């Protein structure tokens, strides 16, 4: 989804069981990803999500991510995504 070559760590496919929603598990996993990125000497964590998911957008914003772009696909097989980044 990302087309630049800047150093960053990427979160891909973060999913938790809905029965664990609200327990802080997702936030802990993002914290672990941030720690891993820092240890690797990287100063940003990136992810993308389906832009139609307003709840997920709010969640990532609460976790400190900010919107840095969007990616659209013309082939109709993929949905548009919003690109989010968090400075570490």
N, C-alpha and C positions, 0 to 999 in steps of 0.2 A: 503494500500500500504506500510505502514511503519511497520516494525516488531520489533523495539526496544521498550523499555519502558521508555525512557528518557522523562523528562518534556518538553513539547512544546505545542504550540497552532497550530492548523492546519486549513488552508484555504481549503475549499472543494466546488467545483462547483461555482467558481467566474465567472459570466457571465454578460455582459452588452449588451444592445441593440446596434447594429452596428451604429445606427443613433447618438449614444453618443460617438462613437470612437473619440479619440483625444481631448476630453473635460477635461480629468483629472479625470473622475469619477472612473475608475479602480484603479488609483493610490491613490485616496482618500479612497476608500474602503480598500485597503491594508494598508493604514495609520491607519484607524480605527481598523483594525484587530491587527496591531502592538500595538496600544495604549491599546486595550483590553487585550492583552497578558501581557503587562507590568504591568497593574493594577492587574492582576491575579498572579503576581510574577514569570512569566515565562520569560526566557531570549532568546528564539528563536521562530521564526515563520517558519512553514514548509508548503510546498505544493508539488504537483506532477502534471505533465502534460504529454500528449502524446508526446513522444520524436520525432515524425515525424513533429511536429509543430515548425519550426525554428523561425517564427516570435514571437511566444509566449515565446520561450526560450530567445530571445533577450530582449523582454519586461521585463521579470522577472529579467534578469541580470541588466538591467538599473534601476530596482527598488531595487537593492542591494542584491538579492538572489544569492547564489552560489550552484553549483552542488555538492551533497554529496553522490550520489549513483544512482542506476538504479534498476528497478524491471521488470523482465521478467516473462511471464506466458507461460507454456508449453501446456495448454489445447486448445489454438487457439481461445478461446472465448474473451480473453482480449488482449489489445495491450500493448506493452512495455511502461513503464513510466520512466521519469527521476525525481529523488527526489531532490528538492531544499530547501535550508534553509537560513534564514537570522538571524544573531545575532542582538539582540535588546539592 
